[in-house]
């Protein structure tokens, strides 16, 4: 696929940008190289690859653990309100 001047002008119109003749020539060349690169990537055989979701995180068992020194940790806080420990604002 080759990008021509008419297509570039349509893209510029959609993007609401104005291009000089020099910028048009430069962009046509750059777009052509990107399209060529994408065409090369499409030739790669990926049939042997397995798909892994982008948000894949290995799962682990969650099991409750009792913290033996909870009382000393709570005692270390000066500020308490109701059943919460107050800490300084962190930004």
PyMOL Python script that loads the backbone (N, CA, C, O; Angstrom):
from pymol import cmd

cmd.read_pdbstr("""\
ATOM      1  N   UNK A   1       0.853  -1.189   0.000  1.00  0.00           N
ATOM      2  CA  UNK A   1       0.000   0.000   0.000  1.00  0.00           C
ATOM      3  C   UNK A   1       0.889   1.239   0.000  1.00  0.00           C
ATOM      4  O   UNK A   1       1.772   1.390   0.845  1.00  0.00           O
ATOM      5  N   UNK A   2       0.650   2.076  -0.916  1.00  0.00           N
ATOM      6  CA  UNK A   2       1.440   3.295  -1.012  1.00  0.00           C
ATOM      7  C   UNK A   2       0.553   4.500  -0.696  1.00  0.00           C
ATOM      8  O   UNK A   2      -0.550   4.632  -1.226  1.00  0.00           O
ATOM      9  N   UNK A   3       1.044   5.356   0.157  1.00  0.00           N
ATOM     10  CA  UNK A   3       0.296   6.559   0.510  1.00  0.00           C
ATOM     11  C   UNK A   3       0.579   7.629  -0.528  1.00  0.00           C
ATOM     12  O   UNK A   3       1.733   7.952  -0.808  1.00  0.00           O
ATOM     13  N   UNK A   4      -0.492   8.177  -1.097  1.00  0.00           N
ATOM     14  CA  UNK A   4      -0.284   9.235  -2.072  1.00  0.00           C
ATOM     15  C   UNK A   4      -0.642  10.580  -1.448  1.00  0.00           C
ATOM     16  O   UNK A   4      -1.097  10.661  -0.307  1.00  0.00           O
ATOM     17  N   UNK A   5      -0.424  11.614  -2.223  1.00  0.00           N
ATOM     18  CA  UNK A   5      -0.634  12.979  -1.735  1.00  0.00           C
ATOM     19  C   UNK A   5      -2.091  13.222  -1.358  1.00  0.00           C
ATOM     20  O   UNK A   5      -2.378  13.902  -0.373  1.00  0.00           O
ATOM     21  N   UNK A   6      -2.998  12.671  -2.134  1.00  0.00           N
ATOM     22  CA  UNK A   6      -4.427  12.871  -1.856  1.00  0.00           C
ATOM     23  C   UNK A   6      -4.813  12.241  -0.507  1.00  0.00           C
ATOM     24  O   UNK A   6      -5.553  12.842   0.273  1.00  0.00           O
ATOM     25  N   UNK A   7      -4.315  11.047  -0.243  1.00  0.00           N
ATOM     26  CA  UNK A   7      -4.597  10.389   1.041  1.00  0.00           C
ATOM     27  C   UNK A   7      -3.988  11.176   2.198  1.00  0.00           C
ATOM     28  O   UNK A   7      -4.614  11.333   3.246  1.00  0.00           O
ATOM     29  N   UNK A   8      -2.773  11.666   2.005  1.00  0.00           N
ATOM     30  CA  UNK A   8      -2.116  12.452   3.049  1.00  0.00           C
ATOM     31  C   UNK A   8      -2.912  13.719   3.351  1.00  0.00           C
ATOM     32  O   UNK A   8      -3.064  14.094   4.514  1.00  0.00           O
ATOM     33  N   UNK A   9      -3.417  14.374   2.318  1.00  0.00           N
ATOM     34  CA  UNK A   9      -4.213  15.585   2.537  1.00  0.00           C
ATOM     35  C   UNK A   9      -5.504  15.262   3.286  1.00  0.00           C
ATOM     36  O   UNK A   9      -5.962  16.061   4.103  1.00  0.00           O
ATOM     37  N   UNK A  10      -6.089  14.099   3.015  1.00  0.00           N
ATOM     38  CA  UNK A  10      -7.300  13.682   3.732  1.00  0.00           C
ATOM     39  C   UNK A  10      -6.974  13.415   5.213  1.00  0.00           C
ATOM     40  O   UNK A  10      -7.741  13.791   6.099  1.00  0.00           O
ATOM     41  N   UNK A  11      -5.851  12.776   5.465  1.00  0.00           N
ATOM     42  CA  UNK A  11      -5.422  12.522   6.849  1.00  0.00           C
ATOM     43  C   UNK A  11      -5.192  13.848   7.573  1.00  0.00           C
ATOM     44  O   UNK A  11      -5.617  14.017   8.716  1.00  0.00           O
ATOM     45  N   UNK A  12      -4.522  14.780   6.911  1.00  0.00           N
ATOM     46  CA  UNK A  12      -4.253  16.090   7.516  1.00  0.00           C
ATOM     47  C   UNK A  12      -5.559  16.824   7.804  1.00  0.00           C
ATOM     48  O   UNK A  12      -5.685  17.496   8.828  1.00  0.00           O
ATOM     49  N   UNK A  13      -6.519  16.695   6.909  1.00  0.00           N
ATOM     50  CA  UNK A  13      -7.821  17.339   7.111  1.00  0.00           C
ATOM     51  C   UNK A  13      -8.526  16.738   8.322  1.00  0.00           C
ATOM     52  O   UNK A  13      -9.077  17.467   9.147  1.00  0.00           O
ATOM     53  N   UNK A  14      -8.511  15.415   8.431  1.00  0.00           N
ATOM     54  CA  UNK A  14      -9.138  14.746   9.578  1.00  0.00           C
ATOM     55  C   UNK A  14      -8.449  15.115  10.894  1.00  0.00           C
ATOM     56  O   UNK A  14      -9.094  15.237  11.935  1.00  0.00           O
ATOM     57  N   UNK A  15      -7.124  15.291  10.826  1.00  0.00           N
ATOM     58  CA  UNK A  15      -6.356  15.659  12.019  1.00  0.00           C
ATOM     59  C   UNK A  15      -6.393  17.156  12.282  1.00  0.00           C
ATOM     60  O   UNK A  15      -5.887  17.634  13.297  1.00  0.00           O
ATOM     61  N   UNK A  16      -6.999  17.888  11.355  1.00  0.00           N
ATOM     62  CA  UNK A  16      -7.115  19.344  11.466  1.00  0.00           C
ATOM     63  C   UNK A  16      -5.749  20.015  11.598  1.00  0.00           C
ATOM     64  O   UNK A  16      -5.525  20.865  12.461  1.00  0.00           O
ATOM     65  N   UNK A  17      -4.843  19.599  10.707  1.00  0.00           N
ATOM     66  CA  UNK A  17      -3.516  20.210  10.670  1.00  0.00           C
ATOM     67  C   UNK A  17      -3.229  20.678   9.242  1.00  0.00           C
ATOM     68  O   UNK A  17      -3.760  20.131   8.276  1.00  0.00           O
ATOM     69  N   UNK A  18      -2.397  21.677   9.135  1.00  0.00           N
ATOM     70  CA  UNK A  18      -1.973  22.185   7.830  1.00  0.00           C
ATOM     71  C   UNK A  18      -0.533  21.761   7.603  1.00  0.00           C
ATOM     72  O   UNK A  18       0.301  21.830   8.506  1.00  0.00           O
ATOM     73  N   UNK A  19      -0.253  21.318   6.378  1.00  0.00           N
ATOM     74  CA  UNK A  19       1.088  20.861   6.047  1.00  0.00           C
ATOM     75  C   UNK A  19       1.633  21.665   4.876  1.00  0.00           C
ATOM     76  O   UNK A  19       0.913  21.971   3.925  1.00  0.00           O
ATOM     77  N   UNK A  20       2.891  21.993   4.958  1.00  0.00           N
ATOM     78  CA  UNK A  20       3.552  22.643   3.822  1.00  0.00           C
ATOM     79  C   UNK A  20       3.914  21.553   2.807  1.00  0.00           C
ATOM     80  O   UNK A  20       3.845  20.366   3.122  1.00  0.00           O
ATOM     81  N   UNK A  21       4.294  21.949   1.603  1.00  0.00           N
ATOM     82  CA  UNK A  21       4.679  20.983   0.573  1.00  0.00           C
ATOM     83  C   UNK A  21       5.870  20.151   1.026  1.00  0.00           C
ATOM     84  O   UNK A  21       5.954  18.957   0.738  1.00  0.00           O
ATOM     85  N   UNK A  22       6.790  20.795   1.740  1.00  0.00           N
ATOM     86  CA  UNK A  22       7.978  20.095   2.245  1.00  0.00           C
ATOM     87  C   UNK A  22       7.577  19.057   3.301  1.00  0.00           C
ATOM     88  O   UNK A  22       8.096  17.941   3.305  1.00  0.00           O
ATOM     89  N   UNK A  23       6.658  19.426   4.189  1.00  0.00           N
ATOM     90  CA  UNK A  23       6.187  18.495   5.215  1.00  0.00           C
ATOM     91  C   UNK A  23       5.431  17.326   4.590  1.00  0.00           C
ATOM     92  O   UNK A  23       5.546  16.188   5.045  1.00  0.00           O
ATOM     93  N   UNK A  24       4.656  17.618   3.542  1.00  0.00           N
ATOM     94  CA  UNK A  24       3.914  16.559   2.857  1.00  0.00           C
ATOM     95  C   UNK A  24       4.864  15.515   2.288  1.00  0.00           C
ATOM     96  O   UNK A  24       4.643  14.317   2.463  1.00  0.00           O
ATOM     97  N   UNK A  25       5.920  15.959   1.608  1.00  0.00           N
ATOM     98  CA  UNK A  25       6.903  15.032   1.037  1.00  0.00           C
ATOM     99  C   UNK A  25       7.555  14.177   2.131  1.00  0.00           C
ATOM    100  O   UNK A  25       7.700  12.962   1.992  1.00  0.00           O
ATOM    101  N   UNK A  26       7.935  14.840   3.208  1.00  0.00           N
ATOM    102  CA  UNK A  26       8.588  14.136   4.307  1.00  0.00           C
ATOM    103  C   UNK A  26       7.643  13.102   4.924  1.00  0.00           C
ATOM    104  O   UNK A  26       8.050  11.972   5.192  1.00  0.00           O
ATOM    105  N   UNK A  27       6.381  13.486   5.149  1.00  0.00           N
ATOM    106  CA  UNK A  27       5.423  12.568   5.766  1.00  0.00           C
ATOM    107  C   UNK A  27       5.080  11.399   4.852  1.00  0.00           C
ATOM    108  O   UNK A  27       4.907  10.278   5.328  1.00  0.00           O
ATOM    109  N   UNK A  28       4.980  11.638   3.561  1.00  0.00           N
ATOM    110  CA  UNK A  28       4.697  10.535   2.630  1.00  0.00           C
ATOM    111  C   UNK A  28       5.806   9.487   2.736  1.00  0.00           C
ATOM    112  O   UNK A  28       5.531   8.288   2.772  1.00  0.00           O
ATOM    113  N   UNK A  29       7.043   9.939   2.784  1.00  0.00           N
ATOM    114  CA  UNK A  29       8.180   9.023   2.917  1.00  0.00           C
ATOM    115  C   UNK A  29       8.129   8.268   4.244  1.00  0.00           C
ATOM    116  O   UNK A  29       8.349   7.057   4.278  1.00  0.00           O
ATOM    117  N   UNK A  30       7.838   8.981   5.340  1.00  0.00           N
ATOM    118  CA  UNK A  30       7.784   8.351   6.658  1.00  0.00           C
ATOM    119  C   UNK A  30       6.635   7.352   6.756  1.00  0.00           C
ATOM    120  O   UNK A  30       6.806   6.262   7.300  1.00  0.00           O
ATOM    121  N   UNK A  31       5.475   7.715   6.237  1.00  0.00           N
ATOM    122  CA  UNK A  31       4.329   6.812   6.277  1.00  0.00           C
ATOM    123  C   UNK A  31       4.619   5.562   5.448  1.00  0.00           C
ATOM    124  O   UNK A  31       4.269   4.451   5.846  1.00  0.00           O
ATOM    125  N   UNK A  32       5.254   5.747   4.305  1.00  0.00           N
ATOM    126  CA  UNK A  32       5.606   4.607   3.454  1.00  0.00           C
ATOM    127  C   UNK A  32       6.532   3.644   4.186  1.00  0.00           C
ATOM    128  O   UNK A  32       6.380   2.429   4.063  1.00  0.00           O
ATOM    129  N   UNK A  33       7.488   4.169   4.945  1.00  0.00           N
ATOM    130  CA  UNK A  33       8.417   3.287   5.668  1.00  0.00           C
ATOM    131  C   UNK A  33       7.706   2.554   6.799  1.00  0.00           C
ATOM    132  O   UNK A  33       8.024   1.400   7.084  1.00  0.00           O
ATOM    133  N   UNK A  34       6.756   3.206   7.439  1.00  0.00           N
ATOM    134  CA  UNK A  34       5.992   2.541   8.504  1.00  0.00           C
ATOM    135  C   UNK A  34       5.122   1.434   7.913  1.00  0.00           C
ATOM    136  O   UNK A  34       5.054   0.334   8.461  1.00  0.00           O
ATOM    137  N   UNK A  35       4.464   1.725   6.804  1.00  0.00           N
ATOM    138  CA  UNK A  35       3.621   0.724   6.150  1.00  0.00           C
ATOM    139  C   UNK A  35       4.469  -0.467   5.703  1.00  0.00           C
ATOM    140  O   UNK A  35       4.047  -1.613   5.855  1.00  0.00           O
ATOM    141  N   UNK A  36       5.646  -0.214   5.159  1.00  0.00           N
ATOM    142  CA  UNK A  36       6.548  -1.287   4.735  1.00  0.00           C
ATOM    143  C   UNK A  36       6.948  -2.150   5.933  1.00  0.00           C
ATOM    144  O   UNK A  36       6.998  -3.376   5.832  1.00  0.00           O
ATOM    145  N   UNK A  37       7.226  -1.512   7.051  1.00  0.00           N
ATOM    146  CA  UNK A  37       7.605  -2.233   8.273  1.00  0.00           C
ATOM    147  C   UNK A  37       6.448  -3.114   8.751  1.00  0.00           C
ATOM    148  O   UNK A  37       6.666  -4.260   9.144  1.00  0.00           O
ATOM    149  N   UNK A  38       5.220  -2.588   8.720  1.00  0.00           N
ATOM    150  CA  UNK A  38       4.046  -3.368   9.140  1.00  0.00           C
ATOM    151  C   UNK A  38       3.851  -4.555   8.205  1.00  0.00           C
ATOM    152  O   UNK A  38       3.536  -5.653   8.665  1.00  0.00           O
ATOM    153  N   UNK A  39       4.030  -4.358   6.913  1.00  0.00           N
ATOM    154  CA  UNK A  39       3.903  -5.458   5.956  1.00  0.00           C
ATOM    155  C   UNK A  39       4.931  -6.557   6.233  1.00  0.00           C
ATOM    156  O   UNK A  39       4.629  -7.742   6.089  1.00  0.00           O
ATOM    157  N   UNK A  40       6.138  -6.168   6.628  1.00  0.00           N
ATOM    158  CA  UNK A  40       7.169  -7.152   6.981  1.00  0.00           C
ATOM    159  C   UNK A  40       6.760  -7.931   8.219  1.00  0.00           C
ATOM    160  O   UNK A  40       6.945  -9.147   8.275  1.00  0.00           O
ATOM    161  N   UNK A  41       6.214  -7.256   9.199  1.00  0.00           N
ATOM    162  CA  UNK A  41       5.788  -7.915  10.434  1.00  0.00           C
ATOM    163  C   UNK A  41       4.658  -8.901  10.147  1.00  0.00           C
ATOM    164  O   UNK A  41       4.602  -9.972  10.751  1.00  0.00           O
ATOM    165  N   UNK A  42       3.761  -8.547   9.231  1.00  0.00           N
ATOM    166  CA  UNK A  42       2.634  -9.419   8.908  1.00  0.00           C
ATOM    167  C   UNK A  42       3.090 -10.722   8.251  1.00  0.00           C
ATOM    168  O   UNK A  42       2.349 -11.704   8.259  1.00  0.00           O
ATOM    169  N   UNK A  43       4.275 -10.744   7.694  1.00  0.00           N
ATOM    170  CA  UNK A  43       4.801 -11.948   7.047  1.00  0.00           C
ATOM    171  C   UNK A  43       5.317 -12.981   8.059  1.00  0.00           C
ATOM    172  O   UNK A  43       5.525 -14.141   7.704  1.00  0.00           O
ATOM    173  N   UNK A  44       5.521 -12.571   9.298  1.00  0.00           N
ATOM    174  CA  UNK A  44       6.071 -13.467  10.315  1.00  0.00           C
ATOM    175  C   UNK A  44       5.052 -14.550  10.655  1.00  0.00           C
ATOM    176  O   UNK A  44       3.881 -14.261  10.898  1.00  0.00           O
ATOM    177  N   UNK A  45       5.513 -15.802  10.671  1.00  0.00           N
ATOM    178  CA  UNK A  45       4.646 -16.929  10.997  1.00  0.00           C
ATOM    179  C   UNK A  45       4.460 -17.007  12.515  1.00  0.00           C
ATOM    180  O   UNK A  45       5.403 -17.283  13.257  1.00  0.00           O
ATOM    181  N   UNK A  46       3.247 -16.763  12.949  1.00  0.00           N
ATOM    182  CA  UNK A  46       2.941 -16.789  14.389  1.00  0.00           C
ATOM    183  C   UNK A  46       2.019 -17.952  14.749  1.00  0.00           C
ATOM    184  O   UNK A  46       1.465 -17.988  15.848  1.00  0.00           O
ATOM    185  N   UNK A  47       1.857 -18.891  13.840  1.00  0.00           N
ATOM    186  CA  UNK A  47       0.918 -19.995  14.081  1.00  0.00           C
ATOM    187  C   UNK A  47       1.339 -20.883  15.250  1.00  0.00           C
ATOM    188  O   UNK A  47       0.487 -21.506  15.884  1.00  0.00           O
ATOM    189  N   UNK A  48       2.627 -20.952  15.543  1.00  0.00           N
ATOM    190  CA  UNK A  48       3.105 -21.803  16.631  1.00  0.00           C
ATOM    191  C   UNK A  48       3.053 -21.111  17.996  1.00  0.00           C
ATOM    192  O   UNK A  48       3.341 -21.737  19.016  1.00  0.00           O
ATOM    193  N   UNK A  49       2.692 -19.840  18.023  1.00  0.00           N
ATOM    194  CA  UNK A  49       2.667 -19.098  19.283  1.00  0.00           C
ATOM    195  C   UNK A  49       1.337 -19.278  19.995  1.00  0.00           C
ATOM    196  O   UNK A  49       0.295 -19.423  19.355  1.00  0.00           O
ATOM    197  N   UNK A  50       1.378 -19.267  21.310  1.00  0.00           N
ATOM    198  CA  UNK A  50       0.145 -19.317  22.090  1.00  0.00           C
ATOM    199  C   UNK A  50      -0.170 -17.916  22.583  1.00  0.00           C
ATOM    200  O   UNK A  50       0.724 -17.110  22.843  1.00  0.00           O
ATOM    201  N   UNK A  51      -1.436 -17.650  22.703  1.00  0.00           N
ATOM    202  CA  UNK A  51      -1.881 -16.315  23.112  1.00  0.00           C
ATOM    203  C   UNK A  51      -1.938 -16.230  24.629  1.00  0.00           C
ATOM    204  O   UNK A  51      -2.540 -17.083  25.281  1.00  0.00           O
ATOM    205  N   UNK A  52      -1.317 -15.211  25.185  1.00  0.00           N
ATOM    206  CA  UNK A  52      -1.363 -14.959  26.624  1.00  0.00           C
ATOM    207  C   UNK A  52      -1.992 -13.587  26.812  1.00  0.00           C
ATOM    208  O   UNK A  52      -1.532 -12.610  26.221  1.00  0.00           O
ATOM    209  N   UNK A  53      -3.056 -13.500  27.642  1.00  0.00           N
ATOM    210  CA  UNK A  53      -3.697 -12.194  27.851  1.00  0.00           C
ATOM    211  C   UNK A  53      -2.699 -11.167  28.367  1.00  0.00           C
ATOM    212  O   UNK A  53      -1.785 -11.502  29.121  1.00  0.00           O
ATOM    213  N   UNK A  54      -2.878  -9.912  27.958  1.00  0.00           N
ATOM    214  CA  UNK A  54      -1.968  -8.840  28.362  1.00  0.00           C
ATOM    215  C   UNK A  54      -1.982  -8.618  29.861  1.00  0.00           C
ATOM    216  O   UNK A  54      -0.974  -8.201  30.432  1.00  0.00           O
ATOM    217  N   UNK A  55      -3.115  -8.891  30.513  1.00  0.00           N
ATOM    218  CA  UNK A  55      -3.208  -8.647  31.953  1.00  0.00           C
ATOM    219  C   UNK A  55      -2.976  -9.922  32.763  1.00  0.00           C
ATOM    220  O   UNK A  55      -3.453 -10.038  33.892  1.00  0.00           O
ATOM    221  N   UNK A  56      -2.242 -10.879  32.185  1.00  0.00           N
ATOM    222  CA  UNK A  56      -2.007 -12.149  32.858  1.00  0.00           C
ATOM    223  C   UNK A  56      -1.115 -11.962  34.074  1.00  0.00           C
ATOM    224  O   UNK A  56      -0.003 -11.444  33.979  1.00  0.00           O
ATOM    225  N   UNK A  57      -1.620 -12.390  35.205  1.00  0.00           N
ATOM    226  CA  UNK A  57      -0.855 -12.377  36.438  1.00  0.00           C
ATOM    227  C   UNK A  57      -1.017 -13.751  37.078  1.00  0.00           C
ATOM    228  O   UNK A  57      -2.142 -14.190  37.317  1.00  0.00           O
ATOM    229  N   UNK A  58       0.079 -14.428  37.357  1.00  0.00           N
ATOM    230  CA  UNK A  58      -0.060 -15.740  38.004  1.00  0.00           C
ATOM    231  C   UNK A  58      -0.809 -15.606  39.322  1.00  0.00           C
ATOM    232  O   UNK A  58      -0.566 -14.677  40.092  1.00  0.00           O
ATOM    233  N   UNK A  59      -1.704 -16.523  39.570  1.00  0.00           N
ATOM    234  CA  UNK A  59      -2.514 -16.481  40.792  1.00  0.00           C
ATOM    235  C   UNK A  59      -1.845 -17.297  41.884  1.00  0.00           C
ATOM    236  O   UNK A  59      -1.137 -18.267  41.617  1.00  0.00           O
ATOM    237  N   UNK A  60      -2.080 -16.890  43.094  1.00  0.00           N
ATOM    238  CA  UNK A  60      -1.578 -17.652  44.238  1.00  0.00           C
ATOM    239  C   UNK A  60      -2.716 -17.817  45.224  1.00  0.00           C
ATOM    240  O   UNK A  60      -3.697 -17.073  45.198  1.00  0.00           O
ATOM    241  N   UNK A  61      -2.574 -18.781  46.075  1.00  0.00           N
ATOM    242  CA  UNK A  61      -3.580 -19.001  47.107  1.00  0.00           C
ATOM    243  C   UNK A  61      -3.492 -17.901  48.156  1.00  0.00           C
ATOM    244  O   UNK A  61      -2.404 -17.590  48.643  1.00  0.00           O
ATOM    245  N   UNK A  62      -4.605 -17.324  48.499  1.00  0.00           N
ATOM    246  CA  UNK A  62      -4.645 -16.371  49.594  1.00  0.00           C
ATOM    247  C   UNK A  62      -5.054 -17.120  50.851  1.00  0.00           C
ATOM    248  O   UNK A  62      -6.079 -17.800  50.888  1.00  0.00           O
ATOM    249  N   UNK A  63      -4.248 -16.982  51.854  1.00  0.00           N
ATOM    250  CA  UNK A  63      -4.599 -17.615  53.117  1.00  0.00           C
ATOM    251  C   UNK A  63      -4.311 -16.623  54.238  1.00  0.00           C
ATOM    252  O   UNK A  63      -3.260 -15.981  54.261  1.00  0.00           O
ATOM    253  N   UNK A  64      -5.252 -16.507  55.160  1.00  0.00           N
ATOM    254  CA  UNK A  64      -5.057 -15.538  56.244  1.00  0.00           C
ATOM    255  C   UNK A  64      -3.884 -15.927  57.144  1.00  0.00           C
ATOM    256  O   UNK A  64      -3.653 -17.103  57.424  1.00  0.00           O
ATOM    257  N   UNK A  65      -3.159 -14.915  57.583  1.00  0.00           N
ATOM    258  CA  UNK A  65      -2.027 -15.124  58.475  1.00  0.00           C
ATOM    259  C   UNK A  65      -2.226 -14.217  59.675  1.00  0.00           C
ATOM    260  O   UNK A  65      -2.517 -13.031  59.521  1.00  0.00           O
ATOM    261  N   UNK A  66      -2.072 -14.762  60.850  1.00  0.00           N
ATOM    262  CA  UNK A  66      -2.216 -13.982  62.063  1.00  0.00           C
ATOM    263  C   UNK A  66      -0.874 -13.344  62.410  1.00  0.00           C
ATOM    264  O   UNK A  66       0.141 -14.029  62.532  1.00  0.00           O
ATOM    265  N   UNK A  67      -0.889 -12.027  62.566  1.00  0.00           N
ATOM    266  CA  UNK A  67       0.314 -11.306  62.926  1.00  0.00           C
ATOM    267  C   UNK A  67       0.427 -11.322  64.448  1.00  0.00           C
ATOM    268  O   UNK A  67      -0.445 -10.803  65.144  1.00  0.00           O
ATOM    269  N   UNK A  68       1.485 -11.911  64.955  1.00  0.00           N
ATOM    270  CA  UNK A  68       1.611 -12.130  66.392  1.00  0.00           C
ATOM    271  C   UNK A  68       1.901 -10.856  67.173  1.00  0.00           C
ATOM    272  O   UNK A  68       1.557 -10.784  68.352  1.00  0.00           O
ATOM    273  N   UNK A  69       2.521  -9.846  66.561  1.00  0.00           N
ATOM    274  CA  UNK A  69       2.896  -8.628  67.254  1.00  0.00           C
ATOM    275  C   UNK A  69       1.953  -7.471  66.958  1.00  0.00           C
ATOM    276  O   UNK A  69       2.373  -6.315  66.994  1.00  0.00           O
ATOM    277  N   UNK A  70       0.693  -7.755  66.667  1.00  0.00           N
ATOM    278  CA  UNK A  70      -0.260  -6.715  66.277  1.00  0.00           C
ATOM    279  C   UNK A  70      -0.405  -5.663  67.377  1.00  0.00           C
ATOM    280  O   UNK A  70      -0.482  -4.471  67.080  1.00  0.00           O
ATOM    281  N   UNK A  71      -0.444  -6.080  68.619  1.00  0.00           N
ATOM    282  CA  UNK A  71      -0.627  -5.143  69.729  1.00  0.00           C
ATOM    283  C   UNK A  71       0.537  -4.147  69.816  1.00  0.00           C
ATOM    284  O   UNK A  71       0.312  -2.963  70.064  1.00  0.00           O
ATOM    285  N   UNK A  72       1.753  -4.602  69.618  1.00  0.00           N
ATOM    286  CA  UNK A  72       2.898  -3.692  69.687  1.00  0.00           C
ATOM    287  C   UNK A  72       2.916  -2.745  68.492  1.00  0.00           C
ATOM    288  O   UNK A  72       3.345  -1.598  68.613  1.00  0.00           O
ATOM    289  N   UNK A  73       2.455  -3.216  67.351  1.00  0.00           N
ATOM    290  CA  UNK A  73       2.370  -2.354  66.181  1.00  0.00           C
ATOM    291  C   UNK A  73       1.337  -1.254  66.399  1.00  0.00           C
ATOM    292  O   UNK A  73       1.595  -0.092  66.084  1.00  0.00           O
ATOM    293  N   UNK A  74       0.190  -1.604  66.926  1.00  0.00           N
ATOM    294  CA  UNK A  74      -0.858  -0.617  67.205  1.00  0.00           C
ATOM    295  C   UNK A  74      -0.387   0.365  68.274  1.00  0.00           C
ATOM    296  O   UNK A  74      -0.700   1.554  68.203  1.00  0.00           O
ATOM    297  N   UNK A  75       0.349  -0.112  69.246  1.00  0.00           N
ATOM    298  CA  UNK A  75       0.840   0.745  70.316  1.00  0.00           C
ATOM    299  C   UNK A  75       1.852   1.776  69.801  1.00  0.00           C
ATOM    300  O   UNK A  75       2.034   2.822  70.424  1.00  0.00           O
ATOM    301  N   UNK A  76       2.506   1.496  68.682  1.00  0.00           N
ATOM    302  CA  UNK A  76       3.506   2.400  68.135  1.00  0.00           C
ATOM    303  C   UNK A  76       2.874   3.640  67.494  1.00  0.00           C
ATOM    304  O   UNK A  76       3.573   4.624  67.251  1.00  0.00           O
ATOM    305  N   UNK A  77       1.580   3.613  67.220  1.00  0.00           N
ATOM    306  CA  UNK A  77       0.884   4.748  66.611  1.00  0.00           C
ATOM    307  C   UNK A  77       0.385   5.702  67.685  1.00  0.00           C
ATOM    308  O   UNK A  77      -0.249   5.281  68.653  1.00  0.00           O
ATOM    309  N   UNK A  78       0.673   6.987  67.512  1.00  0.00           N
ATOM    310  CA  UNK A  78       0.201   7.985  68.462  1.00  0.00           C
ATOM    311  C   UNK A  78      -1.246   8.364  68.182  1.00  0.00           C
ATOM    312  O   UNK A  78      -2.043   8.546  69.102  1.00  0.00           O
ATOM    313  N   UNK A  79      -1.576   8.482  66.891  1.00  0.00           N
ATOM    314  CA  UNK A  79      -2.907   8.917  66.499  1.00  0.00           C
ATOM    315  C   UNK A  79      -3.802   7.740  66.161  1.00  0.00           C
ATOM    316  O   UNK A  79      -3.473   6.918  65.305  1.00  0.00           O
ATOM    317  N   UNK A  80      -4.929   7.667  66.838  1.00  0.00           N
ATOM    318  CA  UNK A  80      -5.916   6.627  66.570  1.00  0.00           C
ATOM    319  C   UNK A  80      -7.278   7.275  66.536  1.00  0.00           C
ATOM    320  O   UNK A  80      -7.544   8.217  67.282  1.00  0.00           O
ATOM    321  N   UNK A  81      -8.138   6.778  65.677  1.00  0.00           N
ATOM    322  CA  UNK A  81      -9.503   7.281  65.618  1.00  0.00           C
ATOM    323  C   UNK A  81     -10.414   6.085  65.375  1.00  0.00           C
ATOM    324  O   UNK A  81     -10.244   5.354  64.399  1.00  0.00           O
ATOM    325  N   UNK A  82     -11.367   5.891  66.254  1.00  0.00           N
ATOM    326  CA  UNK A  82     -12.251   4.730  66.216  1.00  0.00           C
ATOM    327  C   UNK A  82     -11.396   3.464  66.172  1.00  0.00           C
ATOM    328  O   UNK A  82     -10.595   3.210  67.072  1.00  0.00           O
ATOM    329  N   UNK A  83     -11.575   2.684  65.126  1.00  0.00           N
ATOM    330  CA  UNK A  83     -10.810   1.440  65.028  1.00  0.00           C
ATOM    331  C   UNK A  83      -9.706   1.557  63.985  1.00  0.00           C
ATOM    332  O   UNK A  83      -9.256   0.548  63.442  1.00  0.00           O
ATOM    333  N   UNK A  84      -9.260   2.803  63.697  1.00  0.00           N
ATOM    334  CA  UNK A  84      -8.273   3.039  62.653  1.00  0.00           C
ATOM    335  C   UNK A  84      -7.020   3.701  63.225  1.00  0.00           C
ATOM    336  O   UNK A  84      -7.075   4.402  64.236  1.00  0.00           O
ATOM    337  N   UNK A  85      -5.886   3.460  62.554  1.00  0.00           N
ATOM    338  CA  UNK A  85      -4.632   4.111  62.907  1.00  0.00           C
ATOM    339  C   UNK A  85      -4.444   5.262  61.931  1.00  0.00           C
ATOM    340  O   UNK A  85      -4.531   5.060  60.720  1.00  0.00           O
ATOM    341  N   UNK A  86      -4.190   6.460  62.430  1.00  0.00           N
ATOM    342  CA  UNK A  86      -4.032   7.632  61.570  1.00  0.00           C
ATOM    343  C   UNK A  86      -2.566   7.826  61.230  1.00  0.00           C
ATOM    344  O   UNK A  86      -1.689   7.707  62.086  1.00  0.00           O
ATOM    345  N   UNK A  87      -2.318   8.129  59.962  1.00  0.00           N
ATOM    346  CA  UNK A  87      -0.954   8.385  59.505  1.00  0.00           C
ATOM    347  C   UNK A  87      -0.940   9.766  58.821  1.00  0.00           C
ATOM    348  O   UNK A  87      -1.987  10.289  58.438  1.00  0.00           O
ATOM    349  N   UNK A  88       0.243  10.332  58.679  1.00  0.00           N
ATOM    350  CA  UNK A  88       0.373  11.620  57.993  1.00  0.00           C
ATOM    351  C   UNK A  88       0.029  11.444  56.523  1.00  0.00           C
ATOM    352  O   UNK A  88       0.222  10.374  55.947  1.00  0.00           O
ATOM    353  N   UNK A  89      -0.480  12.503  55.930  1.00  0.00           N
ATOM    354  CA  UNK A  89      -0.821  12.520  54.519  1.00  0.00           C
ATOM    355  C   UNK A  89       0.453  12.354  53.685  1.00  0.00           C
ATOM    356  O   UNK A  89       1.454  13.025  53.937  1.00  0.00           O
ATOM    357  N   UNK A  90       0.412  11.471  52.707  1.00  0.00           N
ATOM    358  CA  UNK A  90       1.572  11.206  51.865  1.00  0.00           C
ATOM    359  C   UNK A  90       1.219  11.616  50.448  1.00  0.00           C
ATOM    360  O   UNK A  90       0.271  11.093  49.863  1.00  0.00           O
ATOM    361  N   UNK A  91       1.979  12.548  49.895  1.00  0.00           N
ATOM    362  CA  UNK A  91       1.778  12.971  48.489  1.00  0.00           C
ATOM    363  C   UNK A  91       3.083  13.085  47.787  1.00  0.00           C
ATOM    364  O   UNK A  91       3.120  13.426  46.604  1.00  0.00           O
TER     365      UNK A  91
END
""", "prot")
cmd.dss("prot")
cmd.show_as("cartoon", "prot")
cmd.util.cbc("prot")
cmd.orient("prot")
